[in-house]
């Protein structure tokens, strides 16, 4: 199956990941998570929470008795923990290594935290840890990266072995100019 078709086959949606993370956060903060607490935390209706809990329960990620507390299953707890960790790693990589604005990095990390595989998260963490280290090679790389040309304008079109005939950065920054502004 083609990769783009597998996108919808991920075990949970973006919303589901946030519900799982919210249940985990409320349990850590208050010792329990109830429908009303979840609704307040996420700014959604109680009926919306109840509906989502049914979906999560069908997937074996939570247990919930009507009017009772919400409990994460072992699998749900693991997923909530993994996606929260992935978000931290992604956010750190984007801000500290790539120099992306913190607001943009936070939003993008939130959008992709549940899509990135644990293997990629581990390697991004490894790379980020190395790049933040005092290792001489990391320092040289940080300096070289800061001084690298921002686009293919530094050479003739077609000479970039990554971009080919069209500068990818120019294409992406043109798209940024047309994109709606982030809140």
TIRO-2110 file (N, C-alpha, C; in Angstrom, 1 decimal):
// TIRO-2110
0.8, -1.2, 0.0, N, 1, A
0.0, 0.0, 0.0, CA, 1, A
0.9, 1.2, 0.0, C, 1, A
0.5, 2.3, -0.7, N, 2, A
1.2, 3.5, -0.8, CA, 2, A
1.2, 4.2, 0.6, C, 2, A
2.3, 4.9, 0.9, N, 3, A
2.4, 5.5, 2.2, CA, 3, A
1.3, 6.5, 2.5, C, 3, A
1.0, 7.4, 1.5, N, 4, A
-0.1, 8.4, 1.7, CA, 4, A
-1.4, 7.8, 2.1, C, 4, A
-1.7, 6.6, 1.6, N, 5, A
-2.9, 5.9, 2.0, CA, 5, A
-2.9, 5.4, 3.4, C, 5, A
-1.7, 5.2, 4.0, N, 6, A
-1.6, 4.6, 5.3, CA, 6, A
-1.8, 5.7, 6.4, C, 6, A
-1.8, 7.0, 6.0, N, 7, A
-2.0, 8.1, 6.9, CA, 7, A
-3.2, 7.9, 7.8, C, 7, A
-4.4, 7.5, 7.2, N, 8, A
-5.6, 7.4, 7.9, CA, 8, A
-5.6, 6.1, 8.7, C, 8, A
-4.7, 5.2, 8.6, N, 9, A
-4.6, 4.0, 9.3, CA, 9, A
-3.9, 4.1, 10.6, C, 9, A
-3.4, 5.3, 10.9, N, 10, A
-2.7, 5.5, 12.2, CA, 10, A
-3.6, 5.1, 13.3, C, 10, A
-3.1, 4.6, 14.4, N, 11, A
-3.9, 4.0, 15.5, CA, 11, A
-4.9, 5.0, 16.1, C, 11, A
-4.5, 6.3, 16.2, N, 12, A
-5.3, 7.3, 16.8, CA, 12, A
-5.2, 8.6, 16.0, C, 12, A
-6.3, 9.4, 16.0, N, 13, A
-6.3, 10.7, 15.3, CA, 13, A
-5.6, 11.7, 16.2, C, 13, A
-5.4, 12.9, 15.7, N, 14, A
-4.8, 14.0, 16.4, CA, 14, A
-5.7, 14.3, 17.7, C, 14, A
-7.0, 14.3, 17.5, N, 15, A
-7.9, 14.6, 18.6, CA, 15, A
-7.8, 13.5, 19.7, C, 15, A
-7.8, 12.3, 19.2, N, 16, A
-7.7, 11.2, 20.2, CA, 16, A
-6.4, 11.3, 21.0, C, 16, A
-5.3, 11.6, 20.4, N, 17, A
-4.0, 11.8, 21.1, CA, 17, A
-4.1, 12.9, 22.2, C, 17, A
-4.8, 14.0, 21.9, N, 18, A
-5.0, 15.0, 22.9, CA, 18, A
-5.9, 14.6, 24.0, C, 18, A
-6.9, 13.8, 23.7, N, 19, A
-7.7, 13.3, 24.8, CA, 19, A
-6.9, 12.4, 25.7, C, 19, A
-6.1, 11.5, 25.1, N, 20, A
-5.3, 10.6, 26.0, CA, 20, A
-4.3, 11.4, 26.8, C, 20, A
-3.7, 12.4, 26.2, N, 21, A
-2.7, 13.2, 26.9, CA, 21, A
-3.4, 14.0, 28.1, C, 21, A
-4.6, 14.5, 27.8, N, 22, A
-5.4, 15.2, 28.8, CA, 22, A
-5.7, 14.3, 30.0, C, 22, A
-6.2, 13.1, 29.7, N, 23, A
-6.5, 12.2, 30.8, CA, 23, A
-5.3, 11.9, 31.6, C, 23, A
-4.1, 11.7, 31.0, N, 24, A
-2.9, 11.5, 31.7, CA, 24, A
-2.5, 12.7, 32.5, C, 24, A
-2.6, 13.9, 32.0, N, 25, A
-2.3, 15.1, 32.7, CA, 25, A
-3.2, 15.3, 33.9, C, 25, A
-4.5, 15.1, 33.7, N, 26, A
-5.4, 15.3, 34.8, CA, 26, A
-5.2, 14.3, 35.9, C, 26, A
-4.9, 13.1, 35.6, N, 27, A
-4.6, 12.0, 36.6, CA, 27, A
-3.4, 12.4, 37.4, C, 27, A
-2.4, 12.9, 36.7, N, 28, A
-1.1, 13.4, 37.4, CA, 28, A
-1.4, 14.6, 38.3, C, 28, A
-2.2, 15.5, 37.8, N, 29, A
-2.5, 16.7, 38.5, CA, 29, A
-3.5, 16.5, 39.7, C, 29, A
-4.6, 15.9, 39.4, N, 30, A
-5.7, 15.8, 40.3, CA, 30, A
-5.9, 14.4, 40.9, C, 30, A
-5.2, 13.4, 40.3, N, 31, A
-5.4, 12.0, 40.8, CA, 31, A
-6.6, 11.3, 40.1, C, 31, A
-7.3, 12.1, 39.3, N, 32, A
-8.5, 11.5, 38.6, CA, 32, A
-8.8, 12.3, 37.4, C, 32, A
-9.5, 11.7, 36.5, N, 33, A
-10.0, 12.4, 35.3, CA, 33, A
-11.5, 12.1, 35.1, C, 33, A
-12.3, 13.1, 35.1, N, 34, A
-13.7, 12.9, 34.9, CA, 34, A
-14.1, 13.6, 33.6, C, 34, A
-15.3, 13.3, 33.1, N, 35, A
-15.7, 13.9, 31.8, CA, 35, A
-15.7, 15.4, 31.9, C, 35, A
-16.2, 16.0, 33.0, N, 36, A
-16.3, 17.4, 33.1, CA, 36, A
-14.9, 18.0, 33.1, C, 36, A
-13.9, 17.4, 33.8, N, 37, A
-12.6, 17.9, 33.8, CA, 37, A
-11.9, 17.9, 32.5, C, 37, A
-12.2, 16.8, 31.7, N, 38, A
-11.6, 16.7, 30.4, CA, 38, A
-12.3, 17.8, 29.5, C, 38, A
-13.6, 17.9, 29.6, N, 39, A
-14.3, 19.0, 28.7, CA, 39, A
-13.7, 20.3, 29.0, C, 39, A
-13.5, 20.7, 30.3, N, 40, A
-13.0, 22.0, 30.7, CA, 40, A
-11.6, 22.2, 30.2, C, 40, A
-10.8, 21.2, 30.4, N, 41, A
-9.4, 21.3, 30.0, CA, 41, A
-9.2, 21.5, 28.5, C, 41, A
-10.0, 20.8, 27.7, N, 42, A
-9.9, 20.8, 26.2, CA, 42, A
-10.9, 21.9, 25.6, C, 42, A
-11.8, 22.5, 26.4, N, 43, A
-12.7, 23.5, 25.9, CA, 43, A
-13.7, 22.9, 24.9, C, 43, A
-14.2, 21.7, 25.3, N, 44, A
-15.2, 21.0, 24.5, CA, 44, A
-16.4, 20.7, 25.3, C, 44, A
-17.5, 20.2, 24.7, N, 45, A
-18.7, 19.8, 25.5, CA, 45, A
-18.5, 18.5, 26.2, C, 45, A
-19.3, 18.3, 27.2, N, 46, A
-19.2, 17.0, 27.9, CA, 46, A
-19.7, 15.9, 27.0, C, 46, A
-20.7, 16.2, 26.1, N, 47, A
-21.2, 15.2, 25.2, CA, 47, A
-20.1, 14.8, 24.2, C, 47, A
-19.3, 15.8, 23.8, N, 48, A
-18.2, 15.5, 22.9, CA, 48, A
-17.2, 14.6, 23.5, C, 48, A
-16.9, 14.8, 24.8, N, 49, A
-16.0, 14.0, 25.5, CA, 49, A
-16.5, 12.6, 25.6, C, 49, A
-17.8, 12.4, 26.0, N, 50, A
-18.4, 11.1, 26.1, CA, 50, A
-18.3, 10.4, 24.8, C, 50, A
-18.6, 11.0, 23.7, N, 51, A
-18.5, 10.4, 22.4, CA, 51, A
-17.1, 9.9, 22.1, C, 51, A
-16.1, 10.8, 22.4, N, 52, A
-14.7, 10.4, 22.1, CA, 52, A
-14.3, 9.3, 23.0, C, 52, A
-14.7, 9.3, 24.2, N, 53, A
-14.3, 8.2, 25.2, CA, 53, A
-14.9, 6.9, 24.7, C, 53, A
-16.0, 6.9, 24.0, N, 54, A
-16.6, 5.6, 23.4, CA, 54, A
-15.6, 5.1, 22.4, C, 54, A
-15.1, 6.0, 21.5, N, 55, A
-14.2, 5.6, 20.4, CA, 55, A
-12.9, 5.1, 21.0, C, 55, A
-12.4, 5.8, 22.0, N, 56, A
-11.2, 5.4, 22.7, CA, 56, A
-11.3, 4.0, 23.4, C, 56, A
-12.5, 3.8, 24.0, N, 57, A
-12.8, 2.6, 24.7, CA, 57, A
-12.8, 1.4, 23.7, C, 57, A
-13.4, 1.7, 22.5, N, 58, A
-13.5, 0.6, 21.5, CA, 58, A
-12.1, 0.2, 21.0, C, 58, A
-11.2, 1.2, 21.0, N, 59, A
-9.8, 0.9, 20.6, CA, 59, A
-9.0, 0.3, 21.8, C, 59, A
-9.6, 0.2, 22.9, N, 60, A
-8.8, -0.4, 24.0, CA, 60, A
-7.9, 0.5, 24.7, C, 60, A
-8.1, 1.8, 24.6, N, 61, A
-7.2, 2.8, 25.1, CA, 61, A
-7.6, 3.4, 26.5, C, 61, A
-8.9, 3.4, 26.7, N, 62, A
-9.4, 3.9, 28.0, CA, 62, A
-10.5, 2.9, 28.5, C, 62, A
-10.8, 3.1, 29.8, N, 63, A
-11.9, 2.4, 30.5, CA, 63, A
-12.7, 3.6, 31.1, C, 63, A
-14.0, 3.5, 30.9, N, 64, A
-14.9, 4.5, 31.5, CA, 64, A
-16.3, 4.0, 31.8, C, 64, A
-16.7, 4.1, 33.1, N, 65, A
-18.0, 3.8, 33.5, CA, 65, A
-18.8, 5.1, 33.5, C, 65, A
-20.0, 5.0, 33.1, N, 66, A
-20.9, 6.2, 33.1, CA, 66, A
-20.8, 6.9, 34.5, C, 66, A
-20.6, 8.2, 34.5, N, 67, A
-20.5, 9.1, 35.7, CA, 67, A
-19.2, 8.7, 36.5, C, 67, A
-18.4, 7.9, 36.0, N, 68, A
-17.2, 7.5, 36.8, CA, 68, A
-15.9, 8.2, 36.3, C, 68, A
-14.8, 7.8, 36.8, N, 69, A
-13.5, 8.4, 36.4, CA, 69, A
-13.1, 7.6, 35.1, C, 69, A
-12.3, 8.3, 34.3, N, 70, A
-11.7, 7.8, 33.1, CA, 70, A
-10.3, 7.2, 33.5, C, 70, A
-10.1, 6.0, 33.0, N, 71, A
-8.8, 5.3, 33.3, CA, 71, A
-8.2, 5.0, 31.9, C, 71, A
-6.9, 5.3, 31.9, N, 72, A
-6.1, 4.9, 30.7, CA, 72, A
-5.8, 3.4, 30.8, C, 72, A
-5.9, 2.6, 29.7, N, 73, A
-5.4, 1.3, 29.7, CA, 73, A
-3.9, 1.4, 29.7, C, 73, A
-3.2, 0.3, 29.8, N, 74, A
-1.7, 0.3, 29.6, CA, 74, A
-1.3, 0.8, 28.2, C, 74, A
-2.1, 0.4, 27.2, N, 75, A
-1.8, 0.8, 25.9, CA, 75, A
-2.1, 2.3, 25.7, C, 75, A
-3.2, 2.8, 26.3, N, 76, A
-3.5, 4.2, 26.2, CA, 76, A
-2.5, 5.1, 27.0, C, 76, A
-2.1, 4.6, 28.1, N, 77, A
-1.1, 5.3, 28.9, CA, 77, A
0.3, 5.4, 28.1, C, 77, A
0.6, 4.3, 27.5, N, 78, A
1.9, 4.3, 26.7, CA, 78, A
1.8, 5.2, 25.6, C, 78, A
0.6, 5.2, 24.9, N, 79, A
0.5, 6.1, 23.7, CA, 79, A
0.5, 7.6, 24.2, C, 79, A
-0.2, 7.9, 25.3, N, 80, A
-0.2, 9.3, 25.8, CA, 80, A
1.3, 9.7, 26.1, C, 80, A
2.0, 8.9, 26.8, N, 81, A
3.3, 9.2, 27.2, CA, 81, A
4.3, 9.3, 26.0, C, 81, A
4.1, 8.4, 25.0, N, 82, A
5.0, 8.5, 23.8, CA, 82, A
4.7, 9.7, 23.0, C, 82, A
3.5, 10.1, 22.8, N, 83, A
3.2, 11.3, 22.0, CA, 83, A
3.6, 12.5, 22.7, C, 83, A
3.5, 12.6, 24.1, N, 84, A
3.9, 13.8, 24.8, CA, 84, A
5.5, 13.9, 24.7, C, 84, A
6.2, 12.7, 24.8, N, 85, A
7.6, 12.7, 24.6, CA, 85, A
8.0, 13.1, 23.2, C, 85, A
7.3, 12.6, 22.2, N, 86, A
7.6, 13.0, 20.8, CA, 86, A
7.4, 14.5, 20.6, C, 86, A
6.4, 15.1, 21.2, N, 87, A
6.2, 16.5, 21.1, CA, 87, A
7.4, 17.3, 21.7, C, 87, A
7.8, 16.9, 22.9, N, 88, A
9.0, 17.6, 23.5, CA, 88, A
10.2, 17.5, 22.6, C, 88, A
10.5, 16.3, 22.1, N, 89, A
11.7, 16.1, 21.2, CA, 89, A
11.5, 17.0, 20.0, C, 89, A
10.4, 16.9, 19.3, N, 90, A
10.2, 17.6, 18.1, CA, 90, A
10.3, 19.1, 18.3, C, 90, A
9.7, 19.6, 19.4, N, 91, A
9.7, 21.0, 19.7, CA, 91, A
11.2, 21.5, 19.9, C, 91, A
11.9, 20.7, 20.7, N, 92, A
13.3, 21.0, 21.0, CA, 92, A
14.2, 21.0, 19.7, C, 92, A
14.0, 20.0, 18.9, N, 93, A
14.7, 19.9, 17.7, CA, 93, A
14.4, 21.1, 16.8, C, 93, A
13.2, 21.4, 16.6, N, 94, A
12.8, 22.5, 15.7, CA, 94, A
13.3, 23.9, 16.2, C, 94, A
13.2, 24.1, 17.5, N, 95, A
13.6, 25.4, 18.1, CA, 95, A
15.2, 25.5, 18.2, C, 95, A
15.7, 24.5, 18.9, N, 96, A
17.1, 24.6, 19.3, CA, 96, A
18.1, 24.2, 18.2, C, 96, A
17.7, 23.3, 17.3, N, 97, A
18.6, 22.9, 16.3, CA, 97, A
18.4, 23.6, 15.0, C, 97, A
17.1, 23.7, 14.6, N, 98, A
16.8, 24.4, 13.3, CA, 98, A
16.5, 25.9, 13.4, C, 98, A
16.3, 26.3, 14.7, N, 99, A
16.1, 27.8, 14.9, CA, 99, A
14.8, 28.3, 14.5, C, 99, A
13.8, 27.4, 14.5, N, 100, A
12.4, 27.8, 14.1, CA, 100, A
11.8, 28.5, 15.3, C, 100, A
11.0, 29.6, 15.0, N, 101, A
10.3, 30.3, 16.1, CA, 101, A
9.6, 29.4, 17.0, C, 101, A
9.6, 29.7, 18.3, N, 102, A
9.0, 28.8, 19.3, CA, 102, A
7.5, 28.5, 19.1, C, 102, A
6.8, 29.6, 18.7, N, 103, A
5.4, 29.4, 18.5, CA, 103, A
5.1, 28.4, 17.3, C, 103, A
5.9, 28.6, 16.2, N, 104, A
5.7, 27.7, 15.1, CA, 104, A
6.1, 26.3, 15.4, C, 104, A
7.2, 26.2, 16.1, N, 105, A
7.7, 24.9, 16.5, CA, 105, A
6.7, 24.1, 17.4, C, 105, A
6.2, 24.8, 18.3, N, 106, A
5.2, 24.2, 19.3, CA, 106, A
4.0, 23.7, 18.5, C, 106, A
3.5, 24.6, 17.6, N, 107, A
2.3, 24.2, 16.8, CA, 107, A
2.6, 23.0, 15.9, C, 107, A
3.7, 23.0, 15.2, N, 108, A
4.1, 21.9, 14.3, CA, 108, A
4.3, 20.7, 15.1, C, 108, A
5.0, 20.7, 16.2, N, 109, A
5.3, 19.5, 17.0, CA, 109, A
4.0, 18.9, 17.5, C, 109, A
3.0, 19.8, 17.8, N, 110, A
1.7, 19.3, 18.3, CA, 110, A
1.0, 18.6, 17.1, C, 110, A
1.1, 19.1, 15.9, N, 111, A
0.4, 18.5, 14.8, CA, 111, A
1.0, 17.2, 14.4, C, 111, A
2.3, 16.9, 14.6, N, 112, A
2.9, 15.7, 14.1, CA, 112, A
3.3, 14.7, 15.2, C, 112, A
3.1, 15.0, 16.4, N, 113, A
3.6, 14.2, 17.5, CA, 113, A
3.1, 12.8, 17.5, C, 113, A
1.8, 12.6, 17.0, N, 114, A
1.2, 11.3, 17.0, CA, 114, A
1.5, 10.5, 15.7, C, 114, A
2.1, 11.2, 14.7, N, 115, A
2.3, 10.6, 13.4, CA, 115, A
3.8, 10.0, 13.3, C, 115, A
4.7, 10.6, 14.0, N, 116, A
6.1, 10.2, 13.9, CA, 116, A
6.3, 8.9, 14.7, C, 116, A
7.1, 8.0, 14.1, N, 117, A
7.3, 6.7, 14.7, CA, 117, A
8.2, 6.9, 15.9, C, 117, A
8.2, 5.9, 16.8, N, 118, A
9.1, 6.0, 18.0, CA, 118, A
10.5, 5.9, 17.5, C, 118, A
10.8, 5.2, 16.5, N, 119, A
12.2, 5.1, 15.9, CA, 119, A
12.7, 6.5, 15.5, C, 119, A
11.9, 7.2, 14.8, N, 120, A
12.3, 8.6, 14.4, CA, 120, A
12.4, 9.5, 15.6, C, 120, A
11.5, 9.4, 16.5, N, 121, A
11.6, 10.3, 17.7, CA, 121, A
12.9, 10.0, 18.5, C, 121, A
13.3, 8.7, 18.6, N, 122, A
14.5, 8.3, 19.3, CA, 122, A
15.7, 8.9, 18.6, C, 122, A
15.7, 8.8, 17.2, N, 123, A
16.9, 9.4, 16.5, CA, 123, A
16.9, 10.9, 16.5, C, 123, A
15.8, 11.5, 16.5, N, 124, A
15.7, 13.0, 16.6, CA, 124, A
16.3, 13.4, 18.0, C, 124, A
15.9, 12.7, 19.0, N, 125, A
16.4, 12.9, 20.4, CA, 125, A
17.9, 12.8, 20.4, C, 125, A
18.4, 11.7, 19.8, N, 126, A
19.8, 11.4, 19.7, CA, 126, A
20.6, 12.6, 19.0, C, 126, A
20.0, 13.0, 17.9, N, 127, A
20.7, 14.1, 17.1, CA, 127, A
20.6, 15.4, 17.9, C, 127, A
19.5, 15.7, 18.5, N, 128, A
19.3, 16.9, 19.3, CA, 128, A
20.3, 16.9, 20.4, C, 128, A
20.4, 15.8, 21.1, N, 129, A
21.3, 15.7, 22.3, CA, 129, A
22.7, 16.0, 21.8, C, 129, A
23.1, 15.3, 20.7, N, 130, A
24.5, 15.5, 20.2, CA, 130, A
24.7, 17.0, 19.8, C, 130, A
23.7, 17.5, 19.0, N, 131, A
23.9, 18.9, 18.5, CA, 131, A
23.9, 19.9, 19.7, C, 131, A
23.3, 19.6, 20.8, N, 132, A
23.3, 20.5, 21.9, CA, 132, A
24.6, 20.3, 22.8, C, 132, A
25.4, 19.3, 22.5, N, 133, A
26.5, 19.0, 23.3, CA, 133, A
27.7, 19.9, 23.1, C, 133, A
28.7, 19.7, 23.9, N, 134, A
29.9, 20.5, 23.7, CA, 134, A
31.0, 19.8, 22.8, C, 134, A
30.5, 18.8, 22.2, N, 135, A
31.4, 18.0, 21.3, CA, 135, A
31.9, 19.0, 20.2, C, 135, A
33.2, 19.0, 19.9, N, 136, A
33.8, 19.9, 18.9, CA, 136, A
33.1, 19.7, 17.5, C, 136, A
32.7, 18.5, 17.2, N, 137, A
32.1, 18.3, 15.9, CA, 137, A
30.7, 19.0, 15.8, C, 137, A
30.0, 18.9, 17.0, N, 138, A
28.7, 19.6, 17.1, CA, 138, A
28.8, 21.1, 17.0, C, 138, A
29.8, 21.6, 17.6, N, 139, A
30.1, 23.1, 17.6, CA, 139, A
30.4, 23.5, 16.2, C, 139, A
31.2, 22.7, 15.5, N, 140, A
31.6, 23.1, 14.1, CA, 140, A
30.4, 23.0, 13.2, C, 140, A
29.5, 22.0, 13.4, N, 141, A
28.3, 21.8, 12.6, CA, 141, A
27.4, 23.0, 12.8, C, 141, A
27.2, 23.4, 14.1, N, 142, A
26.3, 24.5, 14.4, CA, 142, A
26.7, 25.8, 13.7, C, 142, A
28.0, 26.0, 13.8, N, 143, A
28.6, 27.2, 13.1, CA, 143, A
28.4, 27.1, 11.6, C, 143, A
28.7, 26.0, 11.0, N, 144, A
28.6, 25.8, 9.6, CA, 144, A
27.2, 26.0, 9.1, C, 144, A
26.2, 25.5, 9.9, N, 145, A
24.8, 25.6, 9.6, CA, 145, A
24.4, 27.0, 9.6, C, 145, A
24.8, 27.7, 10.7, N, 146, A
24.4, 29.2, 10.8, CA, 146, A
24.9, 30.0, 9.6, C, 146, A
26.1, 29.6, 9.1, N, 147, A
26.7, 30.3, 8.0, CA, 147, A
26.4, 29.8, 6.6, C, 147, A
25.5, 28.7, 6.5, N, 148, A
25.2, 28.2, 5.2, CA, 148, A
24.3, 29.1, 4.4, C, 148, A
24.4, 29.1, 3.1, N, 149, A
23.5, 29.9, 2.3, CA, 149, A
22.0, 29.6, 2.5, C, 149, A
21.2, 30.6, 2.6, N, 150, A
19.8, 30.4, 2.9, CA, 150, A
19.0, 29.8, 1.6, C, 150, A
19.6, 29.9, 0.5, N, 151, A
18.9, 29.4, -0.7, CA, 151, A
19.9, 29.1, -1.8, C, 151, A
19.4, 28.7, -2.9, N, 152, A
20.3, 28.3, -4.1, CA, 152, A
20.8, 29.5, -4.8, C, 152, A
20.5, 30.7, -4.4, N, 153, A
20.9, 31.9, -5.1, CA, 153, A
22.5, 32.0, -5.1, C, 153, A
23.1, 31.3, -4.3, N, 154, A
24.6, 31.3, -4.2, CA, 154, A
25.3, 30.6, -5.4, C, 154, A
24.5, 29.9, -6.2, N, 155, A
25.1, 29.2, -7.3, CA, 155, A
24.1, 29.2, -8.5, C, 155, A
24.5, 28.7, -9.6, N, 156, A
23.6, 28.7, -10.8, CA, 156, A
22.5, 27.7, -10.6, C, 156, A
21.3, 28.0, -11.2, N, 157, A
20.2, 27.0, -11.2, CA, 157, A
20.7, 25.6, -11.8, C, 157, A
20.2, 24.6, -11.2, N, 158, A
20.6, 23.2, -11.6, CA, 158, A
21.9, 22.7, -11.0, C, 158, A
22.6, 23.5, -10.3, N, 159, A
23.9, 23.1, -9.7, CA, 159, A
23.7, 22.4, -8.3, C, 159, A
22.6, 22.6, -7.8, N, 160, A
22.3, 22.1, -6.4, CA, 160, A
21.9, 20.6, -6.6, C, 160, A
22.6, 19.7, -6.0, N, 161, A
22.2, 18.3, -6.1, CA, 161, A
21.0, 17.9, -5.4, C, 161, A
20.6, 18.7, -4.5, N, 162, A
19.3, 18.5, -3.7, CA, 162, A
18.1, 19.0, -4.5, C, 162, A
18.2, 20.2, -4.9, N, 163, A
17.0, 20.9, -5.5, CA, 163, A
16.8, 20.6, -7.0, C, 163, A
17.9, 20.4, -7.7, N, 164, A
17.8, 20.3, -9.1, CA, 164, A
17.6, 21.6, -9.8, C, 164, A
16.7, 21.7, -10.7, N, 165, A
16.5, 23.0, -11.5, CA, 165, A
15.7, 24.0, -10.7, C, 165, A
14.9, 23.6, -9.7, N, 166, A
14.1, 24.6, -9.0, CA, 166, A
14.6, 24.6, -7.5, C, 166, A
14.8, 25.7, -7.0, N, 167, A
15.2, 25.8, -5.6, CA, 167, A
14.1, 25.5, -4.6, C, 167, A
14.2, 24.4, -3.9, N, 168, A
13.2, 24.0, -3.0, CA, 168, A
12.8, 25.0, -1.9, C, 168, A
13.9, 25.7, -1.4, N, 169, A
13.6, 26.7, -0.4, CA, 169, A
12.8, 27.8, -1.0, C, 169, A
13.1, 28.3, -2.2, N, 170, A
12.3, 29.3, -2.8, CA, 170, A
10.8, 28.9, -3.0, C, 170, A
10.6, 27.6, -3.4, N, 171, A
9.3, 27.1, -3.5, CA, 171, A
8.6, 27.1, -2.1, C, 171, A
9.2, 26.7, -1.1, N, 172, A
8.6, 26.6, 0.2, CA, 172, A
8.4, 28.0, 0.8, C, 172, A
9.3, 28.9, 0.6, N, 173, A
9.1, 30.3, 1.2, CA, 173, A
8.0, 31.0, 0.4, C, 173, A
7.9, 30.7, -0.9, N, 174, A
6.8, 31.3, -1.6, CA, 174, A
5.4, 30.8, -1.0, C, 174, A
5.4, 29.5, -0.7, N, 175, A
4.2, 28.9, -0.1, CA, 175, A
3.9, 29.6, 1.3, C, 175, A
4.9, 29.9, 2.0, N, 176, A
4.8, 30.6, 3.3, CA, 176, A
4.1, 31.9, 3.1, C, 176, A
4.6, 32.6, 2.1, N, 177, A
4.0, 33.9, 1.8, CA, 177, A
2.5, 33.9, 1.5, C, 177, A
2.1, 32.8, 0.9, N, 178, A
0.7, 32.6, 0.5, CA, 178, A
-0.2, 32.0, 1.6, C, 178, A
0.5, 31.4, 2.6, N, 179, A
-0.2, 30.6, 3.7, CA, 179, A
-0.9, 31.6, 4.6, C, 179, A
-2.0, 31.2, 5.2, N, 180, A
-2.6, 32.1, 6.2, CA, 180, A
-1.7, 32.3, 7.4, C, 180, A
-1.7, 33.4, 8.0, N, 181, A
-0.9, 33.7, 9.2, CA, 181, A
-1.3, 32.8, 10.4, C, 181, A
-0.3, 32.4, 11.1, N, 182, A
-0.6, 31.6, 12.3, CA, 182, A
-1.1, 32.5, 13.4, C, 182, A
-2.0, 31.9, 14.2, N, 183, A
-2.6, 32.7, 15.4, CA, 183, A
-1.6, 32.8, 16.5, C, 183, A
END
